[in-house]
Each structure stands twice: as C-alpha cells, then as structure tokens.
Amino acid sequence: MFTRTDDRGHPEHPEPSGGPHDLRHHGDAEVRDGGADLVDLAVNVRTGTPPQWLRERVAASVASLAAYPDGRAARAAVAARHGLPVERVLLTAGAAEAFVLLARALPVRRPVVVHPQFTEPEAALRDAGHEVGRVLLREEDGFRLDPGAVPQSADLVVIGNPTNPTSVLHPAARIAELARPGRLLVVDEAFMDAVPGEAEALAGRTDIPGLVVLRSLTKTWGLAGLRIGYVLAEPETIAALERAQPLWPVSTPALVAAEACMGSAALAEAEDAARRITADRAHLLAGLAEFDEVRVVEAAEGPFVLVRVRRASQVRERLRGLGFAVRRGDTFPGLDGGWLRLAVRDRATTNRFLQALDQALVMVG
C-alpha cells in the first residue's frame, strides 16, 4: 500500500486488495442472516415494489421464454425516455454488469474512484487488474465534491450522484468540471429517479466529452432479482462495451420490465414516489435530530441517510435485537466504524425505528 497526493496535496489511497474495507459487502447481507423478522433499513430498494401492473407485465413475458431475448424495443424505449439515439444506449444485467464491462472492455490506465461511494466499481476495476486511485471526500466538507481533488492524469473517474452512502447530490455543473479529452467520466445515477425532477441529472447530455451515465431500475421499481440497468454514453464507448457482453445478456422478463418502466405513466409514478421519499426523509431527519448521540450528513437528497453514531457497531447489533437491520458504514472507503446508513421508509416504520434507536442508545450507554 502507498499514498500519492496530487499537486494540490489531496491524497489518493491505492490499496492492492481494497485494504481494510470489504468492497463486496452490500446491504442485503445485513438482512439475510436475520430472517424475515427484521425490518429492512439496510437495503435501498423502495418498499411495496414491484407494483402490481409491473408484476403483471413481467409475468406475461413468461409465455415468450422459448424465444431468444430481443432487446430492440426496450433499447428504443430507454433512448426515447432520455432523448438519445439508440446507439448511445446499452442494456445491462443491472448496473453491476456495467461496472464489470467498463473495467474489462476499455483501455483504462489510471482509474480513480471518488469515495465514499458504492464499492462495486472499484471492486470490478481491481478484479480486472487495475490499480485504483482513491479520492476521499471529507466529512468536514459535507462529503461534497471538489473537482480539483481529482488528479489531472486520471483517465477514468467514477462518482455516484446522488452518492451512496452519503446521500449527497452533487451539482451537475460541478461533476461536468471533471470532464476532459481522453478521460471517461462515469456517473452512477442509480438513485437519481428518487430525486424529484431528477435535479442535477446528467443522463441525456451529449455535450460533455467522455460522459458515461449508469442507471438502474432496481431501486425505485424493486427489481433487484431481475437484474436490469443501462448505460448511456458515446456510440464508440457503447460499441466497445457491447462487444464485451455475452450473447443475450439481458433476459426477456428484464427487457419487458425496462420497456414498461420507460412509459409516461411509469415515469409519473416514479416522480410521485420521489416526492413521497422527500417527505418521509424529512420526517426521519427531524426524528434523528432529537438524539445528541447521532450526527447526520447534512443536505441528504437520496432515499437513505448517513449518520455517525457513538458506539455504532454496538448500536447496530442492539437494533438487530429490536428487529431492525441497518447498513454498517465501515465497508465504504473514507468511512470508519462510527457510521451507519439508514434507508428512508414510511412514517409509521420510521417512528418505530426511532423508538428502537432510543432503546438501543440507552442499552449501549
């Protein structure tokens, strides 16, 4: 392990094996071991999904399973939704496949990941043999992006917006400052459809050189088990990624779901859900503000919040005993064991959680 700094003195921390952070740990692990009795605040999939109309569309597609998947209609629907030609769209088996394709198919020499953020991009790059530089956003800055912290020499930069787990929504103009000739700028917008009006989205932009936007249908529509997402990028980048895909990478049910979620009624439903999430998040933040032992990352804009809690690991275990699963934060580079991520839920669930949190804090003393 070694540490580099750029010309402004900002550190990068390449670690051959990911260092002390378990890059393969995800929120579902917090729930699996607890069984059905745990209330899930660890996974960021919207509750009550998929909706009935989407279940029916997916179920009806089973009658077509004898035929090989044909992604043309779904690809065209995604392109139309973002006002792009189909040559700028690639459908993938979830955003996770997209990260693997980016790591393996493109001639990247000096990738940099802006942390804390979703760890799968770095894991995929490391698995492909890359040495990965890290730019760590700081708590004292509110985990907000400083474009000058990213080394000029980076030829691939990955950032999430809104960022998992901090819930910070970076201004689109600030992210665009990272673009430059010869660099791929990868923006993970997996949670952007949970932001009302998709404020600060870059999906659909064609004026930013090297821009690659990743989207997922997992979070808003509850399709984690179906594996469907997509990439928006310049045609040359899409072609390179597509060549690295296996034949028929996305199943017929997933293609049907993708097409269905691009319709006007579905987009309106997603917007309504985003506005409910905003109100429910405000309720959660107001409740957390009552605890002296809890400090919340300010200006949360995603369907989750990041909190620093005294004796966080003990609190997390106490919460499990009280029936609530929350996401540990120490697996994210840039965070330590004092952090927890909480999914935004409806007010009734939040009220029960806040009562459990009160009990857990008393228990750990």
Secondary structure by P-SEA (a helix, b strand, c coil): cccccccccbbbbbbccccccccccccccccccccccccccccccccccccaaaaaaaaaacccccccccaaaaaaaaaaaaccccccccccccaaaaaaaaaccccccbbbbcccccaaaaaaaaaaccbbbbbbbbcccccccccccccccccbbbbbccccccccccccccccccccccbbbbbbcccccccccccccccccccccbbbbbbbccccccccccccccccccaaaaaaaaaacccccccaaaaaaaaaaacaaaaaaaaaaaaaaaaaaaaaaaaaaacccccccccccccbbbbbbcaaaaaaaaaaaabbbbbbccccccccccbbbbccccaaaaaaaaaaaaaaaaaac
